[in-house]
Amino acid sequence: MPRISGWGNYPSIDTNLELFDTIEQAKSIVLEAPEIVYQGNLRSYGDSALNERALNTRNFSYVFDFDKKSGILHATSGLLIGDILSFVVEYGWFLAVVPGTKLVSIGGAIAADVHGKNHHIDGGFSNFVVSFNLMLPNGEIINWSKHDNEDLFYATCGGMGLTGLILDVVIQLVPIDSAYLQRKTIVTKGLEETFQVMEDLRGTRFLVSWIDTSAEPKKIGRAKITSAEFINDSNYNVPRNRAFSIPSYLPGFCMASQTIRAMNACYFALPIAREKVIDFDRFFFPLDAIGNWNKVYGRKGFIQYQFVVPKKHSEIAIKRILEKLRELKLYSFLSVLKNTGKCNKGWLSFPMEGMSLALDFQYSDDLLPKLELLDEIVIGYGGRLYLAKDCRMSQSTFKAGYRHYEKFKNFRIDRGMKARIESKQSIRLGL
Ligand SMILES: Cc1cc2nc3c(=O)[nH]c(=O)nc-3n(C[C@H](O)[C@H](O)[C@H](O)COP(=O)(O)OP(=O)(O)OC[C@H]3O[C@@H](n4cnc5c(N)ncnc54)[C@H](O)[C@@H]3O)c2cc1C
């Protein structure tokens, strides 16, 4: 039995792993399994795609139809975002919402209702889903399409795979005039300026900032803010991939707090072009250029802590989190701050209008109680944690952040989904 983990390499469990190529094969596995979890490409960080028995869509990766005129794509759930971009970009189309890696399956993108650097403008991935087919635990396949049974849509988009196996999806792509973006970078001196610039740039389609979590108190919240738009020039060619891979786990001490502080200082001091034309791969998926970068955190793995807080409290909440990190001597290198727009429609979708911050911490025995202290701040300001990154939040933290949880749970109970589809996360959170 393979030992399987999400992208954070924590936790990992022995798994009876099933793969399928056809709907018939999927159906017989779904019908026979007393309890199962669905898996895409395991790019969720924690335990949302883990259980002792798993059905993985990796081999279920086909394109049924792509209309080059309307940008409508029909494909199976195992197809990766990168696979889609590899053929649609040359026809002038792009996915409206992409996460920070293109190694995510369409099924995983819907199940987590992923957001990109443009959530403040375009919302989540599910906004661009036209229809999907879902296999229920009794083998029945139901089709959802826009204006149909809204509850099914609200429960499935962001529902972390707990309503059924997403089989195939029709998605609306968006037109682009080039595979390149004009990127602008601004360096700020502290949190107030960071928030001001992020607010001033809210009209720019793609906006993200890297925040220095090791900055000394008077520079707390200093950041490098990047904004970008696709450029209007078809003369640029479709870019080629550049990639190398981390061959094996690095020793845990490589990402010790002193190293991270030094890396943060270097990254902040690194000169960066204020304006640059950059290809979509480098802009949207810089981490994909380093295969297995998750191994730099060592065999024990790491936890990504991502939260969102409502706009009216976001500056004070993030200040308090950054201060708490200093106090706890917790340092993160990949610290990503994003503007988030209105709440997605999914009952368990993560974004809400405000600010989201994602932080990476190497796993250690004393990390979990420290994260609970961060939870208190997030919940205290009306925020919540992202299920796709989570492996440890308590039921009370979850319930405080997700007000539709009861509706979601009842939906599962009424349709025979509960107990038949479970992840380690759904069991822990009582979903
Ligand atoms: C480097 C990196 C950057 C990231 N950046 C972002 C980001 O910017 N924004 C963001 O929102 N997320 C981001 N993520 C998280 C990632 O987009 C989500 O976790 C996504 O769900 C992973 O998809 P997957 O195919 O790997 O699915 P998995 O990780 O295998 O599964 C994730 C969830 O989807 C369910 N699922 C998967 N396939 C199906 C299916 N066919 N039917 C039903 N349920 C299914 C699983 O049960 C599980 O609950 C990032 C992850 C990484 C590693």
The ligand as an ORCA input file, in Angstrom:
! r2SCAN-3c Opt
* xyz 0 1
  C       2.254     25.539     -5.175
  C       0.776     25.613     -4.928
  C       0.127     26.804     -5.119
  C      -1.256     26.876     -4.897
  N      -1.858     28.078     -5.103
  C      -3.193     28.184     -4.913
  C      -3.857     29.409     -5.185
  O      -3.252     30.395     -5.600
  N      -5.200     29.449     -4.988
  C      -5.909     28.360     -4.550
  O      -7.119     28.466     -4.408
  N      -5.300     27.187     -4.293
  C      -3.961     27.077     -4.467
  N      -3.330     25.884     -4.232
  C      -4.140     24.756     -3.735
  C      -4.719     23.906     -4.867
  O      -5.130     24.702     -5.944
  C      -5.948     23.146     -4.368
  O      -5.646     22.425     -3.221
  C      -6.543     22.194     -5.405
  O      -7.742     21.668     -4.876
  C      -5.616     21.016     -5.703
  O      -6.171     20.251     -6.761
  P      -5.727     18.745     -6.994
  O      -6.137     18.342     -8.366
  O      -4.297     18.560     -6.684
  O      -6.665     17.983     -5.976
  P      -6.329     17.154     -4.641
  O      -5.325     17.889     -3.848
  O      -6.002     15.756     -5.002
  O      -7.748     17.230     -3.927
  C      -8.198     18.455     -3.386
  C      -9.680     18.327     -3.045
  O     -10.412     18.125     -4.234
  C     -11.197     16.932     -4.158
  N     -11.226     16.388     -5.518
  C     -10.211     16.302     -6.393
  N     -10.656     15.793     -7.565
  C     -11.967     15.558     -7.407
  C     -12.995     15.030     -8.262
  N     -12.763     14.652     -9.522
  N     -14.243     14.917     -7.772
  C     -14.535     15.305     -6.496
  N     -13.605     15.806     -5.662
  C     -12.340     15.933     -6.112
  C     -10.490     16.069     -3.130
  O     -11.384     15.167     -2.506
  C      -9.968     17.119     -2.166
  O     -10.956     17.473     -1.248
  C      -1.975     25.750     -4.460
  C      -1.304     24.538     -4.266
  C       0.058     24.460     -4.504
  C       0.772     23.144     -4.299
*
